[in-house]
Amino acid sequence: PAAPAPAASESRAASAPASPDSRAAPAPPAAAEPRGAGEPAIAPEDPYVLPAPAHYPAARDAYIESRISEMSLEDKVTQLLVVALVSSDTGGPLTELDPLTERRLRQLQPGGVVFYGGNVKSVPQLTGLISGVQATARIPLFVAVDEEGGLVSRLRHLGPGVATHLPTAATFGAAGDPLLSYRAGRALGTELRALGFNLNFAPVVDVAKSEDNRFLDSRTYSGDPKVVSRLATAFLRGLQNRGVSAAVKHFPGHGGAVDDSHYTTAAVDASAERLEKMDWPPFRAAARAGVDAFMVAHVAVPALTGDATPASVSPAVLEGAARQEIGFDGLLISDSVTMGGLSDVLGDRSAAVAVVAAGGDIVLTPARPERARDALLEALRDGRIPESRVDASVRRILRVKLDRGILVPDEEVFTRRFANLQGLDPEEVLSAAAHREVVAEIRRRAAARSGTAEAVPQ
């Protein structure tokens, strides 16, 4: 097995790639950043600023170990669950926190919640719901969303023009400017954080290889892995420098599949060499850039697994490809375990156990969270999953929550993390003029480079 990866705050800062944009000055070393600050002390225009690293590894690690030592087995297991917000009464999307759902959240204590379009109605409704949900948690929650831009946008449900709406990834690719990608990520991160979100399932770093892949369509930057790497790493740094974790997707690469993993286990018919050459460079670049998470797809990759096992439950993909080959020590998040690509193979209880046993850190949206919790506890007690496997995931989860200023202990070294983002007023930052101008410039640049605005998916 590969040697353990260095601590995130050290390895990520040390391994940052040089700027591919000759106009941008190289990022200063981490030592030039103010201790504990949420933003580096350099011009915000530089897209190659690292996500502000933690300058307190000893304090952070000691705090994490102290929390883990106080947690019951159930406390640990439920940190691995990120649940959908559905009404306990109707089963429909939750828009207000009803008493039964509040009680269930207080009892379950999941690690996070995810918002879909049906959960979003207005700014006051959204911020109120997020505040109410966070108030149920003993450990602050990941509040996640899919906000890619283009067609995959939850903020569009706030109404026209309420929040900045980013173009498709294909438009970013046509514009081809990492500086604009960074600014767009930074603008989006500011708006998401102001609303209460702290985890974005974006950007998509799949490399477009097939026009028949309707699952991805305009969600990909390019068919060139170098272009994808440059634009995606700039974008995710912008997000994370505003206290919003990025989760690049869909590892180990969905670009070679034709089928949609929402409905079936899509097959990626690619050799290990092709994966290494085409699919993995953007994931490697994201890992070097300090991305907080990989989202793992329910795709079958026989070149890695030898069979049709979905990647999201394969040790060969999670522990082998992601951890050892890529060298990634951040969060491995399954795609939603309710998707047909996994649920057709495994039931709700079995899916949660399979994800964690294979090396996954977060089980996304089990249909019956309490059943998933119970199945994981049973697997721990009968030895199918060692407690050390769960402890490793809890460490990663707490590390990210500390590094993004989600979990803020009372000690001063922690309270300085992203202090400049506390109390942002959504009314002041949503659809700000500067944010709209970034979007307009991306569209102008894309149109100029393609020769016509109509040629670029908006």
N, C-alpha and C positions, 0 to 999 in steps of 0.2 A: 504493500500500500504506500501511497505517496506520503511524504512528511506532512505533518500538520501545517496548515496555512498560518502565517503570522496574524496577530490581532488586526482587526479591520482598520483601526485608526492608524496603524503603522504600515501594513502592506498596501493599503489603497493609496495612501499618499506617496509611497515610495515608487509605485509602479505605474504612475500616470504616463500616458503616451505624450510625446511631443505634439505641439499644435500642428495640425495639417494645414492651417490657414496662415500663409506667409505674412498677412497683414497684422496678425495678432501677436503681441508680445507673449513670450512663454510665461506660464503661471509662476508666481514666486514660490519659494519653498514654504512648507507648512509653518516653519518657524516665524515667517513674516506675518502670520495671521495673529490677531489678538486672541489671547487665551480665553477659551470658553465662548467666544462670540459666535453668533449665528451666521455672520457674513465675513468673508475675507476683506482685509483693508486695502482693496485695490478697486480700480474702476469697474463698475458693473457691466461695462460693454465687453469685457474680456470673456469669451465663451469657454476658455480653458481653465477657469478656476475650478479647483476640486470642490466637491461637496465638503463643506466645512468639517474637518475631521475632529474627533474628540481629542482634546489635549489632556485627558485625565484617565489614561488607561488603567492605572493602578486603582484609582478611586472607583472607576466604573466597574471593573472586574470584581473588586471587593464587595461593592453594593449588590451586584448580580448574585454572587455566591451567597450573600446573606439572605437575599430574598428567596432563592431556591431552597435554602435550608429550612425556611419557615413554611414552605408550601407543602400542602398535602398532595398525594398522588392525583387526586381529583383536580386540585388547583392547577397542577402542571398540565394535565391532559386537556383541560378546557382552554388553556392558552393557545392550544394548537388548532382551535376551531374558529373560523371566521364565518359568521352566519348571515343569512339573508334576513331582511326585515319584513316579515309577513305578519299580518294580524292573527293573533291567537283565536279570535272570534270567527273571522270569515275566511282566513287563508289567503286573502288578497294582499297586495302591497300595502305596507304600513305607511300612513302619512301623519298620524298622531299617535303618541305613545299611550295606548290604552292600559288600564290597570293590570289585566291578565298578562299582557306581553311584558310589562315592566317587572312583574313578579317573576316571570320565567327568566328574564335576563339577569335579575339579581340572584336567582338560584343557580343558573348555569355558569355565570361569570366567564363568557367566551373571551377569546383574545381579541376579537374584532367583529365588526359588522360591515356589510357591503350594501351600498345604495344603488338601486336601478332606477330606470326612468319613472316607474310607477310610484316610487317613494318621493318624487320631487314635484312640488306644485308651485311654490313661491319662496322668496328669500326668507321671510319671517317664519313660514312653516318649516322650511328646511333647517334653518339654524336652531329653531326651537326643538325640533325632533333630535338633532344631533346632540344638543345640550342635554336633553332628557335622557337619551340613551347613555351618554358618557356618565351621567350622574348615578347610573346603576352599577358602575364598575369599580371594584377595589383597585385594579391595575388599569390605568387608562387604555382605552380601546384603540386598535387600528380602526379608522373610519375610511373605508375604501370605496373606490368608484372607478368605472371604466370611462375615462375622459381622454380619448385619443384625438378627437377632432374629426371633421368630416361627418360620416353617418353615425359613428360610434361616439355619442355625446349624451350624457345625462343632464348636463347643465342647460341644454336646449329646452328642457321641460320647464325651466323658469320663465320662458316666454321670449319672444323676439327681442334681441338687443339687450337683455338684462345682464348677461355675462358675455365675456369675449368668446366667440366661437372660432376655434382654430380650423384651418383648412385641412384637407386630407393629407396623409403622409406622402401620397403621390405628388401633391402640390409642393410640399417641402422638398421632395426629391428633384422636381423640375426647377425649383429656385436654386437649389444646390449650395446654399450658404450656411455654414455652421454657426456663424455669428447670429444670423436671424433665428436659427433653431434654438440657440441658447436663450435669446431674448424671449422667444415664444414660450419656452419651458419655464422661464423665470416669471413671465406674466401669468401663465396658467397656475403655477405654484402659488403665487400671491393670492389669486382669486380663490383657489381651492382652500388654502389655509385660512383665509378670512371667513369662509363658510363653515369651517370645522373639519374638513377632510385632511387626512395626513398620509394616505397611501393611494397612489394612482396606478392602475393596471395598464401602464403604458411606459414607453413607446413599444410599438410592434417592431421587432428587429428581424422578422422573417425576410428572407431574400426571395423576391418574386421570381419564380422560374416557370410558371405555367399560366397561360391566359385562361385555362379552364378552371383555375382555382377561384371559385366565386366566394369562398369563405373569406379570402383575404382581399381580393379586388383592389380598391384604391387605398387599402390600409397599409401598404408597404411602400417604403421609400424608393426602392430601386431593385433591379436585378443584379446590381454590382455590389458585392459585400463591402467593398471599400467605401462606397458612397453611404451605404446604410450605417456603417460603423461611425463615420465622421458626423453625420447628422444626428444619429440617435444618441451618441455620447454627449454631444453638446446639449441636446434637449434635456436629457435626464439630469445633467449637472444643473441646469437652470431650475428644474423642479426641486431637486434635493437641496439646493442652496436657499430655497424658501421653505424648508422644513417639511416637504412632502416626499415621502419615499417613492421611488420609481420601481416598477416591476416589469422588466423587459420580457417579451413573450414572442413566440411560444416555443420554448426549449423542448427538444433538441433541434427544432426547425420544422415549420409547417409549410414552408414554401414549395416543397416538392410534392405535396399531397393534392389530390383533386377533390376528394370528398370532404365534407364539413363535419368536424369532430363534435359539433353540437348534436348530431344525429346518429353518427356511427363512428366506429374506430377507423379513422382514416389511415391509409397506409402510405408511408414515405419510402418509395422504392429508390433508395440511394445507397451507394457503397459507403463504407467508412471513410474512404479517401475523399469522396465528393462532399460528405458532411464536413470533414475537416477543412476542405478548400472553400466551400460555398456557404454553408450554413453557420459554421461556428465562429468565423472571424468577428461578426458583430457581438456575439455573446462574450467572446474573449475581451473585446474592446470595452464592453460595458463593465465586465468584472474589473478590468484595470482602472476604469474610471470611477470605481467605487459604488456601483449600483447596489441598492439594498436587497433586491430580490430578482429571481428568475421565476416566471410562471411556466409550469411544465404542462405540455399538451397531452391529450389522450390520443396520441398517434402511435401507430405500430411502426417500429423501425427495426426490421429484422436484421439489418447489418450490425446493430448493437446488441440486440436481445436474442437473436437466433430464432425468434418465433413471433407471434402476433400479440404479445403482451403489450398493453398500452404503456407508453413511456412514463406516465405519471405514477405507475406502481411497479416500475422496474428498477431493482438495485443496480443493474448494469448502466442504466441511464442516470439515475440520481447520484449514487455513490461513485460509480465508475466514470461516466462522461462528465457530469457537472463538477463533482468534487475533485477527482483525480486528474482527468484530462484537461478540463478548463481551469482547475484550481480555484473554484469559487467557494467562498466560505460564508456567503450571505444566506438569505432565506430562500428556500425552495418551496414554492406555493403551487399546489395542484390547481389546474383549471377546475371549474365547478364540477363536483362529483355527481351532480344531477344530469350532466350532459350525456347524451346517448353513447358517446365514445367510451365511456366508462360504465355507466349504469346498465348498459346492455350486457356487460361482462360480469359486473359485481353488483350486489345489492348495497344499500346504504350503509349497513353495519360493516360489511366486508370491505367496502371501498375505503372507509376511514382507516381501518386496520392496515390494509394493503399499502396505502400512501405512507403512513408513518413507518411501517416495518421496512419499506424500501429505502427510507432515508429522507422522506419529505418532512418539512417543518410545519406546514399549515395545510389543513384540510378545508377547502373552500366550499361553503354553502351545502353542507349535508342537509338533506330534506328533513330529517328528524334529528336535530342536534343532540337531544338527550339519548337517543339510541346509539348515535355515533360515540358519544362519551362513554356509555356503558360498555360498548363493544371494545373500546380501547382499554378501559380499566380491566375488563376480563382478559384481554390479551396480555396485559402487563402481569396480572396475577398468575396466569398459567404459564408464563415464561416465553410466549411467542414473541413478545417485544421486551427487551431489557429496559429497565428504568433509565439506564445511562443513555439510551437512544432518545428518550423523551427529554431528559435533562439537557442534552446537546441542543435540541430544538428550542427549549425554553431560554437557554443562554442566548441564542441568536435573536430570538424575539425581543427579549429584554434589552439586548445591546442596541438593536435598531430603535426601539422606543426611547432609549436614553439619548442616542446620538441624534435623533430628529427632534428632540425636545417634546416628545409626546408624554413620556414619563419624566416628571421633574421632582426629584427628592428635594428636601429642604436645604441641603448643604449648598453653599454659595457656588461651588464649582459646577453644580448642575443647573442652578437657577439662571445662570448667564447664557445657557444654550438657547439660541433663537429668541432671546428676550425681545428683540426688535419686532418680532412677529406676534407678540402677545397683544390681544385686544384690537386686532385689525378690524376696521369698520367695513363690512361688505358694501355699504352704500358708497363708500369713498373709493374702493378699489375695483369693484365689478365693472367691466366694460370701460375701464379708464381710457382716456384719449390716447395715452402712450401705448396701451395694449392694442387698441384698434389700429394704430398706425403700424405696429409690427406686422399684424395680419395683412394689412393693405400692402405693405412693402413686399411681403412674401408672395402675394398674388401678382404684384407688378413684376417682380423678378422672374417668377415662373412663366408669366405670359411673354415676357421679353425673350426669354431663353427658348421657349417652345414656338414662338412666332404668333401664337394666338391664345387668348384666354380660354377659348372653348376647347382647346386641345388638352387642357389640364383638368382632371377631376377635381372639383372644388369641395 
